[in-house]
Amino acid sequence: MRILVTGGAGFIGSAVVRQAVTDGHDVLNVDKLTYAACLENLSSVEEAPNYTFLKADICDADSMAAAFEGFQPDAVMHLAAESHVDRSIDGPGAFIETNITGTYTLLQAARAYWEKRGKPDNFRFHHISTDEVFGTLGAEGMFTEDTPYAPNSPYSASKAASDHLVRAWSETYGLPVVLSNCSNNYGPFHFPEKLIPVVILNALAGKPIPIYGNGENVRDWLYVEDHADALLTVLQRGELGRSYNIGGENEASNLELVKMICSILDELHLGTDPYADLITFVADRPGHDLRYAIDPTRIREELGWRPSVTLEQGLRKTVQWYLDNEVWWKALQSRIGVGERLGLKS
């Protein structure tokens, strides 16, 4: 299969590219290379004959048309997005531009390409989204594919809008699409402004480990390599017009998560004091959703997919990866906003 991947130099996108190339697919990685992109994420496949990189902006209609015409993909996996909630609070404009306008531009390019070739039955447009579009849960219940959208941050609102655009292009123009909404990802190559890398790197530096509010916010954690496997499964075997919720089946509060990481660090990288002593509660972010949880019944029953690791197993692999890859994360710590407290504007 010839797959055009947008955002393939990002955290999740690079995991998808590595897996797709390893599986033998021909891959064109289209990425603008914004602050969170890192081509070093792809060093293991950059010389592969079935991998090509194109620096381009999904908001540039001419560039997207040329990418489709030049590569002739059988499928699109659309991961390019602004994704950090805290940054969306401080500067929502970039999220509107990339996540909404960019998705529209890409849909139009895909539609023109598909129609020009006589609307082939084997073409697929896979839009990758987040469970944050569903809003927040209380202590009980889980998000299903039928949960009403109720986004609470500029980031989740922009992703909700992009989901609706993809569905509309399917219903109105017949574009063959599949959609997926995932829970929180973690794992190797996670950009160091997100919670789990912050915890690991602050602990190693002996700095305070910040936890928003009282630490009771709950997330379902999905190991990124499991997610990449699920996304390729949805692309190839998902039913057209259908959405699939992808979760790790690993719920934990932020406080529980941080304590797990500290315990693993105590074992793998012994310090003079327990790393949990560095935990510091800080002011919560505006509009912080209380709990996310995914009901993965559809993808499990229809496509036979389940995550391969528990949270403890995935965290152990992640912590070890950061211990082994200091050169990678140190190079990113000088990028704008990394290490700063963002998301306090309201």
Beta strands, then each sheet from edge to edge (+ up, - down):
strand 1: 2-6
strand 2: 26-31
strand 3: 51-55
strand 4: 75-78
strand 5: 124-130
strand 6: 177-182
strand 7: 184-186
strand 8: 209-212
strand 9: 218-223
strand 10: 243-246
strand 11: 251-253
strand 12: 279-282
sheet 1: 3+ 2+ 1+ 4+ 5+ 6+ 10+
sheet 2: 7+ 9+ 11-
sheet 3: 8+ 12+
end
